[in-house]
């Protein structure tokens, strides 16, 4: 059976963020992730982790001005200094919290930007982040996100994300495989996960349509969970979804797997 974690940014929306740690523990989770912890002190988050016997497994690098539409900085040629400052900030939090994986969102490059410059900026920034994180024994994930939810997102398939990782040329870069995003972008989930298993560093889940909990849509999660066991995936599987109904009543997918 896969090891399941809760994404606190999305899974307990009715609960104040710092209280979501207790809610996750009460629901039976042993590990949590979150997108952007930076509005809270690392010490306060660490206290909630310790109080509830939880392990933090992943959070994101700062992704720019989210409210203004930014979805990551590494592919923006004018924001290299900001991205690299964000790398330092993310590593500070990760080190304090015991997080051993950081996720990098590639972002939405300007429509008028030179594609070759965008790609070079991305791969150089990925290599920089990977090298800095390696000093702290932290792995860097690179996530593909579908362009229906995030129009213009640079890395939107597993193939193009693997190419970015390869072009960056670091052994400390891994694919973050979000099953919801990849169902929308490319399908062929089980075969792709098996083929790319040596490159996958983290898996996230939600159903489609709606990005709700497994069992509410078209994705055959019992089959996929069995596939993960069969092929020997030993990492965490994190629920990153918008609960349909009360969060606690929508966790049958975890109990039945």
ZADO-1210 file (C-alpha; in nm, 4 decimals, padded with zeros to 6 digits):
<atoms>
<atom x="00.0000" y="00.0000" z="00.0000" code="UNK" pos="1"/>
<atom x="00.1376" y="00.3472" z="-00.0833" code="UNK" pos="2"/>
<atom x="00.2312" y="00.5857" z="00.1958" code="UNK" pos="3"/>
<atom x="-00.0184" y="00.8720" z="00.1896" code="UNK" pos="4"/>
<atom x="00.0397" y="01.2338" z="00.2878" code="UNK" pos="5"/>
<atom x="-00.1920" y="01.5341" z="00.3050" code="UNK" pos="6"/>
<atom x="-00.1388" y="01.8586" z="00.1189" code="UNK" pos="7"/>
<atom x="-00.2355" y="02.1137" z="00.3834" code="UNK" pos="8"/>
<atom x="-00.2712" y="02.3997" z="00.1379" code="UNK" pos="9"/>
<atom x="-00.5700" y="02.2344" z="-00.0273" code="UNK" pos="10"/>
<atom x="-00.7134" y="01.9511" z="00.1776" code="UNK" pos="11"/>
<atom x="-00.8453" y="02.1328" z="00.4859" code="UNK" pos="12"/>
<atom x="-00.9665" y="02.4647" z="00.3408" code="UNK" pos="13"/>
<atom x="-01.2091" y="02.5403" z="00.6244" code="UNK" pos="14"/>
<atom x="-00.9341" y="02.5247" z="00.8896" code="UNK" pos="15"/>
<atom x="-00.6748" y="02.7999" z="00.9616" code="UNK" pos="16"/>
<atom x="-00.3400" y="02.6897" z="00.8231" code="UNK" pos="17"/>
<atom x="-00.1575" y="02.6288" z="01.1494" code="UNK" pos="18"/>
<atom x="-00.4513" y="02.4230" z="01.2771" code="UNK" pos="19"/>
<atom x="-00.4464" y="02.1979" z="00.9711" code="UNK" pos="20"/>
<atom x="-00.1585" y="01.9966" z="01.1161" code="UNK" pos="21"/>
<atom x="-00.3803" y="01.8716" z="01.3972" code="UNK" pos="22"/>
<atom x="-00.6633" y="01.8091" z="01.1503" code="UNK" pos="23"/>
<atom x="-00.4351" y="01.5996" z="00.9299" code="UNK" pos="24"/>
<atom x="-00.3089" y="01.3965" z="01.2238" code="UNK" pos="25"/>
<atom x="-00.6648" y="01.3379" z="01.3456" code="UNK" pos="26"/>
<atom x="-00.7567" y="01.2136" z="00.9975" code="UNK" pos="27"/>
<atom x="-00.4823" y="00.9517" z="01.0169" code="UNK" pos="28"/>
<atom x="-00.1989" y="01.1110" z="00.8195" code="UNK" pos="29"/>
<atom x="00.1604" y="01.0753" z="00.9333" code="UNK" pos="30"/>
<atom x="00.3091" y="01.3163" z="00.6800" code="UNK" pos="31"/>
<atom x="00.2129" y="01.6488" z="00.5251" code="UNK" pos="32"/>
<atom x="00.3201" y="01.8830" z="00.2501" code="UNK" pos="33"/>
<atom x="00.2238" y="02.2407" z="00.1725" code="UNK" pos="34"/>
<atom x="00.2768" y="02.4743" z="-00.1194" code="UNK" pos="35"/>
<atom x="00.4126" y="02.7970" z="00.0295" code="UNK" pos="36"/>
<atom x="00.4927" y="02.8156" z="00.4016" code="UNK" pos="37"/>
<atom x="00.6456" y="03.1606" z="00.3892" code="UNK" pos="38"/>
<atom x="00.3582" y="03.3561" z="00.5468" code="UNK" pos="39"/>
<atom x="00.4325" y="03.1714" z="00.8714" code="UNK" pos="40"/>
<atom x="00.7511" y="03.1361" z="01.0706" code="UNK" pos="41"/>
<atom x="00.9426" y="02.8138" z="01.0305" code="UNK" pos="42"/>
<atom x="00.9490" y="02.7837" z="01.4104" code="UNK" pos="43"/>
<atom x="00.5699" y="02.7962" z="01.4368" code="UNK" pos="44"/>
<atom x="00.5314" y="02.5329" z="01.1653" code="UNK" pos="45"/>
<atom x="00.7943" y="02.3106" z="01.3279" code="UNK" pos="46"/>
<atom x="00.6085" y="02.3325" z="01.6576" code="UNK" pos="47"/>
<atom x="00.2848" y="02.2155" z="01.4924" code="UNK" pos="48"/>
<atom x="00.4674" y="01.9293" z="01.3249" code="UNK" pos="49"/>
<atom x="00.6190" y="01.8175" z="01.6532" code="UNK" pos="50"/>
<atom x="00.2973" y="01.8608" z="01.8509" code="UNK" pos="51"/>
<atom x="00.1126" y="01.6314" z="01.6104" code="UNK" pos="52"/>
<atom x="00.3824" y="01.3741" z="01.5366" code="UNK" pos="53"/>
<atom x="00.3976" y="01.4684" z="01.1687" code="UNK" pos="54"/>
<atom x="00.6742" y="01.4677" z="00.9109" code="UNK" pos="55"/>
<atom x="00.6910" y="01.7476" z="00.6528" code="UNK" pos="56"/>
<atom x="00.7899" y="01.5951" z="00.3218" code="UNK" pos="57"/>
<atom x="00.7763" y="01.8787" z="00.0665" code="UNK" pos="58"/>
<atom x="00.7061" y="02.2418" z="-00.0019" code="UNK" pos="59"/>
<atom x="00.7586" y="02.4708" z="-00.3012" code="UNK" pos="60"/>
<atom x="01.0176" y="02.7281" z="-00.3833" code="UNK" pos="61"/>
<atom x="00.8667" y="03.0800" z="-00.3753" code="UNK" pos="62"/>
<atom x="00.6731" y="03.1235" z="-00.6998" code="UNK" pos="63"/>
<atom x="00.6523" y="03.5016" z="-00.7294" code="UNK" pos="64"/>
<atom x="00.3400" y="03.7136" z="-00.7003" code="UNK" pos="65"/>
<atom x="00.0674" y="03.4481" z="-00.7049" code="UNK" pos="66"/>
<atom x="-00.2159" y="03.7007" z="-00.6851" code="UNK" pos="67"/>
<atom x="-00.0781" y="03.8760" z="-00.9922" code="UNK" pos="68"/>
<atom x="-00.0683" y="03.5526" z="-01.1906" code="UNK" pos="69"/>
<atom x="00.2908" y="03.4418" z="-01.1472" code="UNK" pos="70"/>
<atom x="00.3270" y="03.0644" z="-01.1195" code="UNK" pos="71"/>
<atom x="00.6999" y="03.0242" z="-01.0732" code="UNK" pos="72"/>
<atom x="01.0129" y="03.2241" z="-01.1503" code="UNK" pos="73"/>
<atom x="01.2836" y="03.0032" z="-01.3040" code="UNK" pos="74"/>
<atom x="01.1765" y="03.0556" z="-01.6663" code="UNK" pos="75"/>
<atom x="01.1505" y="03.4355" z="-01.6368" code="UNK" pos="76"/>
<atom x="01.4682" y="03.5968" z="-01.7713" code="UNK" pos="77"/>
<atom x="01.4089" y="03.9185" z="-01.5768" code="UNK" pos="78"/>
<atom x="01.3648" y="03.7412" z="-01.2416" code="UNK" pos="79"/>
<atom x="01.6827" y="03.5371" z="-01.2045" code="UNK" pos="80"/>
<atom x="01.7964" y="03.7231" z="-00.8929" code="UNK" pos="81"/>
<atom x="01.4512" y="03.6839" z="-00.7353" code="UNK" pos="82"/>
<atom x="01.4477" y="03.3122" z="-00.8087" code="UNK" pos="83"/>
<atom x="01.7874" y="03.2578" z="-00.6557" code="UNK" pos="84"/>
<atom x="01.6917" y="03.4558" z="-00.3458" code="UNK" pos="85"/>
<atom x="01.3882" y="03.2297" z="-00.3235" code="UNK" pos="86"/>
<atom x="01.6104" y="02.9232" z="-00.3386" code="UNK" pos="87"/>
<atom x="01.7939" y="03.0453" z="-00.0300" code="UNK" pos="88"/>
<atom x="01.4670" y="03.1155" z="00.1505" code="UNK" pos="89"/>
<atom x="01.3209" y="02.7755" z="00.0631" code="UNK" pos="90"/>
<atom x="01.6338" y="02.5974" z="00.1827" code="UNK" pos="91"/>
<atom x="01.6237" y="02.7891" z="00.5103" code="UNK" pos="92"/>
<atom x="01.2683" y="02.6685" z="00.5736" code="UNK" pos="93"/>
<atom x="01.3349" y="02.3154" z="00.4525" code="UNK" pos="94"/>
<atom x="01.6390" y="02.2764" z="00.6739" code="UNK" pos="95"/>
<atom x="01.4492" y="02.3996" z="00.9796" code="UNK" pos="96"/>
<atom x="01.1494" y="02.1763" z="00.9080" code="UNK" pos="97"/>
<atom x="01.3391" y="01.8629" z="00.8080" code="UNK" pos="98"/>
<atom x="01.1947" y="01.8696" z="00.4552" code="UNK" pos="99"/>
<atom x="01.4008" y="01.6646" z="00.2105" code="UNK" pos="100"/>
<atom x="01.2213" y="01.7623" z="-00.1131" code="UNK" pos="101"/>
<atom x="01.1522" y="02.1030" z="-00.2657" code="UNK" pos="102"/>
<atom x="00.9250" y="02.1520" z="-00.5655" code="UNK" pos="103"/>
<atom x="01.0059" y="02.3962" z="-00.8439" code="UNK" pos="104"/>
<atom x="00.7264" y="02.5442" z="-01.0578" code="UNK" pos="105"/>
<atom x="00.8681" y="02.6504" z="-01.3941" code="UNK" pos="106"/>
<atom x="00.6264" y="02.9389" z="-01.4409" code="UNK" pos="107"/>
<atom x="00.4598" y="03.1195" z="-01.7283" code="UNK" pos="108"/>
<atom x="00.7176" y="03.2993" z="-01.9424" code="UNK" pos="109"/>
<atom x="00.6256" y="03.6278" z="-02.1122" code="UNK" pos="110"/>
<atom x="00.4515" y="03.5716" z="-02.4457" code="UNK" pos="111"/>
<atom x="00.7058" y="03.7919" z="-02.6261" code="UNK" pos="112"/>
<atom x="01.0144" y="03.6330" z="-02.4704" code="UNK" pos="113"/>
<atom x="01.2731" y="03.4604" z="-02.6876" code="UNK" pos="114"/>
<atom x="01.2035" y="03.0851" z="-02.6435" code="UNK" pos="115"/>
<atom x="01.5714" y="02.9956" z="-02.6483" code="UNK" pos="116"/>
<atom x="01.6456" y="03.2520" z="-02.3777" code="UNK" pos="117"/>
<atom x="01.3522" y="03.1241" z="-02.1705" code="UNK" pos="118"/>
<atom x="01.4769" y="02.7664" z="-02.1956" code="UNK" pos="119"/>
<atom x="01.8341" y="02.8605" z="-02.1133" code="UNK" pos="120"/>
<atom x="01.7166" y="03.0649" z="-01.8154" code="UNK" pos="121"/>
<atom x="01.5064" y="02.7748" z="-01.6917" code="UNK" pos="122"/>
<atom x="01.7760" y="02.5108" z="-01.7195" code="UNK" pos="123"/>
<atom x="02.0434" y="02.7322" z="-01.5634" code="UNK" pos="124"/>
<atom x="01.8131" y="02.8141" z="-01.2733" code="UNK" pos="125"/>
<atom x="01.7208" y="02.4489" z="-01.2249" code="UNK" pos="126"/>
<atom x="02.0868" y="02.3544" z="-01.2165" code="UNK" pos="127"/>
<atom x="02.1575" y="02.6318" z="-00.9651" code="UNK" pos="128"/>
<atom x="01.8704" y="02.5234" z="-00.7393" code="UNK" pos="129"/>
<atom x="01.9711" y="02.1583" z="-00.7595" code="UNK" pos="130"/>
<atom x="02.3341" y="02.2337" z="-00.6757" code="UNK" pos="131"/>
<atom x="02.2400" y="02.4531" z="-00.3786" code="UNK" pos="132"/>
<atom x="01.9898" y="02.2000" z="-00.2468" code="UNK" pos="133"/>
<atom x="02.2391" y="01.9155" z="-00.2800" code="UNK" pos="134"/>
<atom x="02.4609" y="02.0893" z="-00.0243" code="UNK" pos="135"/>
<atom x="02.1801" y="02.0345" z="00.2284" code="UNK" pos="136"/>
<atom x="02.1014" y="01.6815" z="00.1039" code="UNK" pos="137"/>
<atom x="01.7660" y="01.8024" z="-00.0316" code="UNK" pos="138"/>
<atom x="01.6210" y="01.6845" z="-00.3625" code="UNK" pos="139"/>
<atom x="01.4635" y="01.9241" z="-00.6128" code="UNK" pos="140"/>
<atom x="01.1401" y="01.8235" z="-00.7835" code="UNK" pos="141"/>
<atom x="01.0263" y="01.9738" z="-01.1155" code="UNK" pos="142"/>
<atom x="00.6523" y="01.9613" z="-01.1703" code="UNK" pos="143"/>
<atom x="00.4557" y="01.9498" z="-01.4937" code="UNK" pos="144"/>
<atom x="00.1183" y="02.1301" z="-01.4760" code="UNK" pos="145"/>
<atom x="-00.1577" y="02.1169" z="-01.7333" code="UNK" pos="146"/>
<atom x="-00.2317" y="02.4225" z="-01.9456" code="UNK" pos="147"/>
<atom x="-00.6078" y="02.4057" z="-01.8953" code="UNK" pos="148"/>
<atom x="-00.5684" y="02.5023" z="-01.5310" code="UNK" pos="149"/>
<atom x="-00.2581" y="02.7174" z="-01.5846" code="UNK" pos="150"/>
<atom x="-00.2589" y="02.8598" z="-01.9391" code="UNK" pos="151"/>
<atom x="00.0915" y="02.9216" z="-02.0684" code="UNK" pos="152"/>
<atom x="00.2682" y="02.7087" z="-01.8081" code="UNK" pos="153"/>
<atom x="00.6026" y="02.6192" z="-01.9605" code="UNK" pos="154"/>
<atom x="00.6390" y="02.2553" z="-01.8493" code="UNK" pos="155"/>
<atom x="00.3074" y="02.0861" z="-01.9154" code="UNK" pos="156"/>
<atom x="00.3946" y="01.7223" z="-01.9979" code="UNK" pos="157"/>
<atom x="00.6189" y="01.4609" z="-01.8459" code="UNK" pos="158"/>
<atom x="00.8307" y="01.4515" z="-02.1626" code="UNK" pos="159"/>
<atom x="00.9109" y="01.8219" z="-02.1741" code="UNK" pos="160"/>
<atom x="00.9807" y="01.8216" z="-01.8009" code="UNK" pos="161"/>
<atom x="01.2266" y="01.5338" z="-01.8361" code="UNK" pos="162"/>
<atom x="01.3929" y="01.7260" z="-02.1203" code="UNK" pos="163"/>
<atom x="01.4342" y="02.0307" z="-01.8944" code="UNK" pos="164"/>
<atom x="01.5847" y="01.8107" z="-01.6246" code="UNK" pos="165"/>
<atom x="01.8221" y="01.6497" z="-01.8725" code="UNK" pos="166"/>
<atom x="01.9231" y="01.9825" z="-02.0242" code="UNK" pos="167"/>
<atom x="01.9919" y="02.1235" z="-01.6775" code="UNK" pos="168"/>
<atom x="02.2426" y="01.8433" z="-01.6348" code="UNK" pos="169"/>
<atom x="02.2099" y="01.7795" z="-01.2610" code="UNK" pos="170"/>
<atom x="02.1627" y="01.4452" z="-01.0897" code="UNK" pos="171"/>
<atom x="01.9669" y="01.6221" z="-00.8133" code="UNK" pos="172"/>
<atom x="01.6590" y="01.6978" z="-01.0245" code="UNK" pos="173"/>
<atom x="01.3520" y="01.4711" z="-01.0225" code="UNK" pos="174"/>
<atom x="01.0099" y="01.4647" z="-01.1814" code="UNK" pos="175"/>
<atom x="00.7185" y="01.5484" z="-00.9559" code="UNK" pos="176"/>
<atom x="00.4401" y="01.3458" z="-01.1129" code="UNK" pos="177"/>
<atom x="00.0983" y="01.4917" z="-01.0387" code="UNK" pos="178"/>
<atom x="-00.1537" y="01.2354" z="-01.1605" code="UNK" pos="179"/>
<atom x="-00.4326" y="01.4919" z="-01.1972" code="UNK" pos="180"/>
<atom x="-00.2220" y="01.7263" z="-01.4100" code="UNK" pos="181"/>
<atom x="-00.0902" y="01.4430" z="-01.6236" code="UNK" pos="182"/>
<atom x="-00.4359" y="01.2963" z="-01.6817" code="UNK" pos="183"/>
<atom x="-00.5390" y="01.6332" z="-01.8237" code="UNK" pos="184"/>
<atom x="-00.2200" y="01.6806" z="-02.0242" code="UNK" pos="185"/>
<atom x="-00.1386" y="01.3387" z="-02.1642" code="UNK" pos="186"/>
<atom x="-00.3151" y="01.0394" z="-02.0055" code="UNK" pos="187"/>
<atom x="-00.1433" y="00.6976" z="-02.0285" code="UNK" pos="188"/>
<atom x="-00.0857" y="00.7216" z="-01.6548" code="UNK" pos="189"/>
<atom x="00.0178" y="00.3730" z="-01.5460" code="UNK" pos="190"/>
<atom x="00.2543" y="00.3084" z="-01.8350" code="UNK" pos="191"/>
<atom x="00.4161" y="00.6504" z="-01.8003" code="UNK" pos="192"/>
<atom x="00.4687" y="00.6122" z="-01.4264" code="UNK" pos="193"/>
<atom x="00.6261" y="00.2703" z="-01.4768" code="UNK" pos="194"/>
<atom x="00.8513" y="00.3929" z="-01.7581" code="UNK" pos="195"/>
<atom x="00.9637" y="00.7018" z="-01.5675" code="UNK" pos="196"/>
<atom x="00.9823" y="00.5421" z="-01.2240" code="UNK" pos="197"/>
<atom x="01.3613" y="00.5951" z="-01.1895" code="UNK" pos="198"/>
<atom x="01.3086" y="00.9669" z="-01.2585" code="UNK" pos="199"/>
<atom x="01.0068" y="01.0254" z="-01.0310" code="UNK" pos="200"/>
<atom x="01.0793" y="01.1763" z="-00.6912" code="UNK" pos="201"/>
<atom x="00.7270" y="01.2477" z="-00.5688" code="UNK" pos="202"/>
<atom x="00.3659" y="01.1744" z="-00.6647" code="UNK" pos="203"/>
<atom x="00.0541" y="01.3829" z="-00.6041" code="UNK" pos="204"/>
<atom x="-00.3072" y="01.2854" z="-00.6628" code="UNK" pos="205"/>
<atom x="-00.6513" y="01.4293" z="-00.7339" code="UNK" pos="206"/>
<atom x="-00.9350" y="01.3079" z="-00.9525" code="UNK" pos="207"/>
<atom x="-01.0578" y="01.4533" z="-01.2795" code="UNK" pos="208"/>
<atom x="-01.2781" y="01.6418" z="-01.3525" code="UNK" pos="209"/>
<atom x="-01.2893" y="01.8913" z="-01.0684" code="UNK" pos="210"/>
<atom x="-00.9604" y="01.8149" z="-00.8909" code="UNK" pos="211"/>
<atom x="-01.1511" y="01.6513" z="-00.6070" code="UNK" pos="212"/>
<atom x="-01.0572" y="01.3463" z="-00.4002" code="UNK" pos="213"/>
<atom x="-00.9903" y="01.0078" z="-00.5626" code="UNK" pos="214"/>
<atom x="-01.3126" y="00.8244" z="-00.6365" code="UNK" pos="215"/>
<atom x="-01.5063" y="01.1288" z="-00.7561" code="UNK" pos="216"/>
<atom x="-01.4000" y="01.1164" z="-01.1212" code="UNK" pos="217"/>
<atom x="-01.2660" y="00.9158" z="-01.4103" code="UNK" pos="218"/>
<atom x="-00.9251" y="00.8040" z="-01.2790" code="UNK" pos="219"/>
<atom x="-00.9023" y="00.4419" z="-01.1621" code="UNK" pos="220"/>
<atom x="-00.7086" y="00.5022" z="-00.8440" code="UNK" pos="221"/>
<atom x="-00.7327" y="00.1489" z="-00.6984" code="UNK" pos="222"/>
<atom x="-00.5620" y="00.0256" z="-01.0167" code="UNK" pos="223"/>
<atom x="-00.2964" y="00.2977" z="-00.9977" code="UNK" pos="224"/>
<atom x="-00.2248" y="00.2307" z="-00.6299" code="UNK" pos="225"/>
<atom x="-00.1840" y="-00.1385" z="-00.7106" code="UNK" pos="226"/>
<atom x="00.0482" y="-00.0388" z="-00.9954" code="UNK" pos="227"/>
<atom x="00.2646" y="00.1673" z="-00.7606" code="UNK" pos="228"/>
<atom x="00.2983" y="-00.1345" z="-00.5314" code="UNK" pos="229"/>
<atom x="00.3738" y="-00.3673" z="-00.8215" code="UNK" pos="230"/>
<atom x="00.6502" y="-00.1538" z="-00.9687" code="UNK" pos="231"/>
<atom x="00.8078" y="-00.0797" z="-00.6320" code="UNK" pos="232"/>
<atom x="00.7415" y="00.2910" z="-00.5846" code="UNK" pos="233"/>
<atom x="00.8458" y="00.3582" z="-00.2254" code="UNK" pos="234"/>
<atom x="00.7916" y="00.7340" z="-00.1981" code="UNK" pos="235"/>
<atom x="00.5024" y="00.9352" z="-00.0620" code="UNK" pos="236"/>
<atom x="00.1711" y="00.9844" z="-00.2435" code="UNK" pos="237"/>
<atom x="00.0215" y="01.3184" z="-00.1449" code="UNK" pos="238"/>
<atom x="-00.3414" y="01.4163" z="-00.1784" code="UNK" pos="239"/>
<atom x="-00.3470" y="01.7590" z="-00.3423" code="UNK" pos="240"/>
<atom x="-00.7123" y="01.8190" z="-00.4126" code="UNK" pos="241"/>
<atom x="-01.0132" y="02.0378" z="-00.3435" code="UNK" pos="242"/>
<atom x="-01.2354" y="01.8263" z="-00.1159" code="UNK" pos="243"/>
<atom x="-01.5844" y="01.7596" z="-00.2420" code="UNK" pos="244"/>
<atom x="-01.7872" y="01.7837" z="00.0762" code="UNK" pos="245"/>
<atom x="-01.6283" y="01.7580" z="00.4200" code="UNK" pos="246"/>
<atom x="-01.2619" y="01.6620" z="00.4061" code="UNK" pos="247"/>
<atom x="-01.2922" y="01.3913" z="00.6723" code="UNK" pos="248"/>
<atom x="-01.5836" y="01.2180" z="00.4998" code="UNK" pos="249"/>
<atom x="-01.3937" y="01.2103" z="00.1694" code="UNK" pos="250"/>
<atom x="-01.0996" y="00.9964" z="00.2810" code="UNK" pos="251"/>
<atom x="-01.2367" y="00.6562" z="00.1846" code="UNK" pos="252"/>
<atom x="-00.9864" y="00.6440" z="-00.1001" code="UNK" pos="253"/>
<atom x="-00.7078" y="00.6257" z="00.1595" code="UNK" pos="254"/>
<atom x="-00.8736" y="00.3719" z="00.3886" code="UNK" pos="255"/>
<atom x="-00.9731" y="00.1333" z="00.1081" code="UNK" pos="256"/>
<atom x="-00.6418" y="00.1296" z="-00.0747" code="UNK" pos="257"/>
</atoms>
